[in-house]
Amino acid sequence: MNTPADLKNQIKSFLIEDLMLQITPQEIGDDQPLFGPGSLGLDSVDALQLVVALDKRYGLKIADAAVARKTMQTVTSIAAAIEAHQAGRK
């Protein structure tokens, strides 16, 4: 079973890998915004790739824009959504 820290590190790694970011996982803060001012600088294309990656890697389906905005704010919010999804499957 992954610890919350392991899950956050996995998320950071796949963000960098899937979105081809030119940074290291250590440069991404757990609570750093992913989109908008003061953020990692992701855009709408990145958001679509992220939705696909979350579904492919974790089976987490994000059905609408409101849920996506809430879920994909930070690494912490993505981890919480994955943990809730996995808990619901057990």
N, C-alpha and C positions, 0 to 999 in steps of 0.2 A: 504494500500500500504506500502510495506517495504521500510525503508530508506536504503541508501547504507551501513550504519553501521550495521543495522539489518541483511542485506543480508550477509555481511562479517562474522558476528557472527554465522549465520546459517551454512555457509560454514565451518568455523573452527570446529563447533560442529559435523557436519557430517563427516569431515575428521577424527576426533578423534574416532567417533563411528564406522564408516565403515571400517577404516583401523586399528582399535584397537591400536591407539597410546597411549603411557603411559605419556601423558602431558595434560595440561589444555588449553582451548581456549586462555587464556591470554598469554600463552607462544609462541603462533604463531603470528609472526608479519605480518601485512597486505602485506608488500612488501618483506617478507623473501622468498628466493627461496625454492621451494618444492623439487626440484631434483638437484643433482650435488653438487659441493663443497660449503661448507658454508650453506647448506640447511637443511631442515627438515629431510633429509635422506630417502626420498621415493625412491622406485625402480620401475622396469617395471611392476611387479605384482600389486603394488599400483596404478600405472597409469591406468591399465585396470579396476581395481575396481572403480577408480575415474570416468572414462568415463561412466561406467554402472550407477553409482550413479547420475551423472549429468543428464543422460537421464531419469532415473526413477523419480527423484525429480523435475526436471525443464523442461523435454522434450527437453533438449539441446543435439543434436546429433553431435558428433565429428567424421567426416568422415575419416580423414587421419592423418598420423603421423605429418606432418608439422603443421596442424591446432592444433593438440593436444599439440605439443611442445610450440606453441605460447600461447594457451589458459591456459595451466596448469602450467605456470611459478610461479605464486604467487596467494595468496587469492584475491588480487586486480584484477589480470587478469581474474580469474575465474568469479568474480562478474561482471566485465565489459562484459564478454561474455554472462552471464545470462541476464543482463539488456538489451543488444542489441537483444538477442533472444526474450525476452518478449515484447520489444517495437515493434519488427517486426510482432508479432502475433496480435497486437491490430488493 
